[in-house]
Amino acid sequence: MASSAFTPGRWRHLGQSSTPEGHFVVLALDHRGNLRGSLDNAAGRALTDAEFAAFKSEVIAALLPEASAVLTDPEYGLPGFLAAPRSARAGLLMPLEVTDYSLHPSRRTTTLIEGWGVERIKRAGGSGVKLLLYYHPGAGNAANQRLFAAQVLEQCHISDIPFFLEPIAYSLDPDKPLPADELRQVVIDSARTFSEMGVDVLKLEFPCDATQDQAVWHDALHEMSAVCTVPWTLLSAGVSFDIFVKQVQAACEAGASGVIAGRAVWSEAVALQGDARSHFLATTARERMRTLAKICANSAARWQDHAGPSPALVPGWFHAY
């Protein structure tokens, strides 16, 4: 496996994707099949490819001014990102995987976007590679999932681009939800396992049920942060913004370096049309991004504090690069 020591390229890309203070305030809009289905239902018809791309473009244009980076897909999201006025100065994270929510996570396989990969993300101007990986340490495929993540990490190091890994916990029993205590165990185990592997940034779930006492939140987040030796961010997982903002505050106080936030910020826009959608994005959704950015600025850890010092370059370093 490649060394996890930071190279100039990976270090610079992380700087592109974060605020000047070293916090990730990332807008997530890499949703595909499930988002398109929701938009179709709201419109009462199937949207065209151009209309789906236009939705993403509108969300990105409205919210990118408040974000340090955007996580979006190459087919429908990238065109809107490139057209946004601030895109030349913002980070760009892109996914490797196809999303398919039709099966229970225990029955899903990781499928990559056809004709896409780490090298192409770098060539397209990407600042980071994101992989969603369904993972449970007790699953029969756990070793294979770890191996797959390690292979992607190796490819990212070869292309000198940061690897953002999103391990998602799930119940081993398709007929039962994951209990709160097991969720905590799996999320913390994932943080330990993949940070020891040397991924650049972890995109982690909140390790507690939202209904649990905040003292439980505090203990679980600090336990997770203690075993996570790389920068980590919190994902929104579709919870309401009111809940997410409390989770973000707690996570940042425990050591998170920011957020990668999606539906908690912009989900209501799906059911709106025309001026109503534009108004929501320009007001409520934008203010939500500002709120998250403020929490990160006041409470989050700098990613550099986890990553260590910038690369030490001596004269002639590039001969072996």
QUIZILIN-V87336 format. One record per residue. PHI is phi in whole degrees, -180 to 180 (NA if undefined). Layout:
BEGIN
phi=PHI
phi=PHI
END
This chain:
BEGIN
phi=NA
phi=-66
phi=-66
phi=-87
phi=-60
phi=-74
phi=-94
phi=-57
phi=-66
phi=-66
phi=-62
phi=-67
phi=-64
phi=-65
phi=-64
phi=-65
phi=-92
phi=-121
phi=-74
phi=-58
phi=-84
phi=94
phi=-118
phi=-88
phi=-125
phi=-102
phi=-86
phi=-98
phi=-148
phi=-97
phi=-64
phi=-129
phi=-55
phi=-68
phi=-67
phi=-64
phi=-62
phi=-66
phi=-66
phi=-62
phi=-64
phi=-67
phi=-84
phi=76
phi=-164
phi=-82
phi=-73
phi=-77
phi=-57
phi=-64
phi=-70
phi=-65
phi=-63
phi=-66
phi=-62
phi=-62
phi=-61
phi=-67
phi=-64
phi=-63
phi=-61
phi=-75
phi=-108
phi=-58
phi=-58
phi=-101
phi=-110
phi=-86
phi=-163
phi=-125
phi=-103
phi=-149
phi=-87
phi=-74
phi=-84
phi=-111
phi=-98
phi=-60
phi=-57
phi=-68
phi=-64
phi=-64
phi=-81
phi=-71
phi=-56
phi=-93
phi=-62
phi=-66
phi=-109
phi=-104
phi=-74
phi=-133
phi=-105
phi=-134
phi=-85
phi=-97
phi=-94
phi=-85
phi=-96
phi=-142
phi=-102
phi=-77
phi=-111
phi=-64
phi=-52
phi=-67
phi=-113
phi=-90
phi=-114
phi=-81
phi=-114
phi=-89
phi=-62
phi=-64
phi=74
phi=-132
phi=177
phi=-59
phi=-60
phi=-72
phi=-61
phi=-64
phi=-66
phi=-81
phi=95
phi=-68
phi=-102
phi=-168
phi=-109
phi=-115
phi=-130
phi=-88
phi=-133
phi=-70
phi=-144
phi=-140
phi=-61
phi=-93
phi=-78
phi=-64
phi=-99
phi=-58
phi=-64
phi=-66
phi=-67
phi=-64
phi=-63
phi=-62
phi=-61
phi=-64
phi=-67
phi=-65
phi=-59
phi=-61
phi=-64
phi=-66
phi=-67
phi=-63
phi=-86
phi=58
phi=-137
phi=-66
phi=-108
phi=-102
phi=-103
phi=-118
phi=-79
phi=-114
phi=-77
phi=-157
phi=-79
phi=-73
phi=-103
phi=-59
phi=-96
phi=-134
phi=-72
phi=-75
phi=-62
phi=-59
phi=-68
phi=-74
phi=-56
phi=-59
phi=-61
phi=-69
phi=-64
phi=-69
phi=-61
phi=-64
phi=-60
phi=-67
phi=-61
phi=-84
phi=-73
phi=-64
phi=-67
phi=101
phi=-60
phi=-77
phi=-143
phi=-103
phi=-104
phi=-109
phi=-75
phi=-68
phi=-82
phi=-134
phi=-71
phi=-61
phi=-84
phi=-73
phi=-62
phi=-67
phi=-65
phi=-67
phi=-54
phi=-58
phi=-65
phi=-67
phi=-65
phi=-70
phi=-64
phi=-66
phi=-65
phi=-68
phi=-95
phi=-93
phi=-98
phi=-122
phi=-58
phi=-136
phi=-124
phi=-105
phi=-94
phi=-90
phi=56
phi=78
phi=-73
phi=-65
phi=-64
phi=-58
phi=-74
phi=-61
phi=-64
phi=-70
phi=-64
phi=-63
phi=-58
phi=-66
phi=-67
phi=-66
phi=-65
phi=-88
phi=128
phi=-64
phi=-101
phi=140
phi=-136
phi=-126
phi=-113
phi=-120
phi=-60
phi=-59
phi=-91
phi=-120
phi=-59
phi=-64
phi=-64
phi=-61
phi=-87
phi=-101
phi=-132
phi=54
phi=-63
phi=-64
phi=-67
phi=-61
phi=-66
phi=-60
phi=-66
phi=-77
phi=-115
phi=-60
phi=-66
phi=-66
phi=-66
phi=-62
phi=-63
phi=-62
phi=-63
phi=-63
phi=-63
phi=-67
phi=-61
phi=-63
phi=-61
phi=-87
phi=-130
phi=-77
phi=-81
phi=-71
phi=-62
phi=-64
phi=-67
phi=-89
phi=-77
phi=93
phi=-69
phi=-64
phi=-56
phi=-88
phi=-110
phi=-110
phi=-51
phi=84
phi=-56
phi=-73
phi=-63
phi=-104
phi=-78
END
